[in-house]
Amino acid sequence: MKTTAIKTHRIEIHESLNNILDRYVLSLADNSIVVITSKIVSLCQGRVVPKPLEADPGFKEALIKQEADSVLKTLDNPYDIYLTLKNNILIPSAGIDESNGDNVYILYPLDIQKVAALAWCYLREKHAIKNLGIIISDSHTTPLRRGVTGIALGWCGFQPLYSYVGKPDLYNNPLRVTHINLLDALATAAVLVMGEGDERSPLALIEDAPKITFLDREPTVDEETSIHITIAEDLYGPLLKGFF
């Protein structure tokens, strides 16, 4: 598998995502996957809130509570970061980000699946290819691990999971529950090459990814929800119950 970051100019508020793709995704081969950071989607949508002119500790907290689906109840908050649920994802501060923004808070994009589907249709038609994947990515934390990896907030063009259920292991024992989360695995590869600082690489191209089944249509509702599990089903559910 080959993962290549695509360098761009500094993306500003209310730019056109299609224009950005036109300018920097110059050619695409069949079976490619284009990764787009959620931050530039938010900027293109104008999903920003200016920071107060004077320090206001309660402003960010109120904004997080406004944007989050649910906020973890806690007695203290030493890092000024709230653990929240947003769009069925456990994520800090409802995805609100201060990095790489000019004195603004950058919010999660709206209609993420729709954005991915529109980009998929646009690039697939423009480059006259059949098999194409789109991922809208974000950086993501893992409990008890330092640093960030990647997560897919939206996607289009391929099956999101690779199932090993019913397949044998090395000793011919059938696997019962194992799936590979292709979306987040690919998003992590992209986050690694795109970076988190001043690299100005908000796009990435993934080629020759294994275990991908491409689709010639947008995902169904069942396919969209297949990547999510409820707190009741989650292995870590007992740690979360009662907090959200």
C-alpha positions, 0 to 999 in steps of 0.5 A: 500500500502506498500513502502519499500526502498532498501539499496545498496552500493554506486553506481559508474560510469559505473556499470551494472544496471542489476547487481545492480538489481540482487544483491538487488532485491532478490524476486518479487511477482506479482503486484509489482512495482520497483522504480529506481532513475534516478541518478543511471541510469545516473551513470550506463550510464556514464552520468556525466561531471567533474567539472572544476578544477578552479571555472568557473561560466559560465561552469554550465550555459553553460551545462544547456543550452546544456542539456535543451530543453528550458530555462526560460528567467530571469533577475537575478538568485539568487539561481544559478538554472535555470528553464527549460523544459526537455523531456516535464517536467518543472524542475530545471537546466535540471535535472542536479544534483550535490548531491551524485556525486564525484565532477561531474555534473550528467546529466539526463539519456538517453532513459529513456523509453527504460531503464524502458522497459529493466528493466521490461523485465529483472525482469519479466523474471528472477522472472517469474511473469506476473504483474510488474511495473517499474518507473524511478524516480526523486525528483521534486519541486512544485511551491509555495511549499517548499521541493521536492516530486517525479516525474516519468521520465520513466515507464513500465508495467501498465497504467499511469493514473486512470481516474474518467471521467464520474464517479460520485462524492458523489452527483452523479454528473459526473466528467469531467476531473479528473485523478489520476497521478499514476506515480508521486503519486507512485514516491513520495511515493518512494522518501519519503522512499528512501531519498535525502541524504546519505541513499544509497537507490536508489531502492524501492519496492511498493506492493499492490498499489491501482488503478493499471491496469497492462499491459503484454506489453510495453506502446504504444506511445499514452500511453507514451504521455498521461501523458503529456499536452501542455502549451496551455492545462495546467492550469498554461499555462498562466504563462508560455506562453512567457517565453519559 
